[in-house]
Amino acid sequence: MIYGFAYLGMVLAISGGWFFLTVLKKPYFIEKPLEKLKNKIRPLLSSKED
């Protein structure tokens, strides 16, 4: 039975982590580098050669 509770706790911790990363507003020291990275990658992803 203890393994069931441990598994449930692990699943809830992982789900909570993903919720924190995707939904909640990130602190400045996380958000700023992500914006820089997105701005660097954006031209590479959007360049289409017809």
C-alpha positions in Angstrom: 0.0 0.0 0.0 2.9 2.4 0.7 4.0 2.0 -3.0 0.6 3.2 -4.1 0.9 6.3 -2.0 4.5 6.8 -3.2 3.3 6.4 -6.9 0.4 8.8 -6.3 2.7 11.4 -4.7 5.1 11.1 -7.7 2.4 11.6 -10.2 1.0 14.6 -8.3 4.5 16.1 -8.0 5.2 15.7 -11.8 1.7 17.1 -12.7 2.2 20.0 -10.3 5.6 20.8 -11.9 4.2 20.8 -15.4 1.3 23.0 -14.2 3.8 25.4 -12.6 5.9 25.6 -15.8 3.0 26.0 -18.2 0.3 28.0 -16.5 1.7 30.1 -13.7 3.7 33.2 -14.4 7.4 32.6 -14.3 9.8 34.8 -12.3 11.9 37.4 -14.1 15.1 35.3 -13.9 13.4 32.4 -15.8 11.2 34.4 -18.2 13.9 36.7 -19.5 16.3 34.0 -20.8 13.3 32.1 -22.3 12.3 35.2 -24.3 15.9 35.6 -25.6 16.0 32.0 -26.6 12.6 32.2 -28.4 13.8 35.3 -30.2 16.9 33.6 -31.4 15.1 30.4 -32.5 12.1 32.1 -34.2 13.9 33.2 -37.4 15.2 29.6 -37.9 11.8 28.1 -37.5 9.8 30.5 -39.6 12.2 30.6 -42.6 10.5 28.8 -45.4 12.2 28.2 -48.7 9.7 28.0 -51.5 
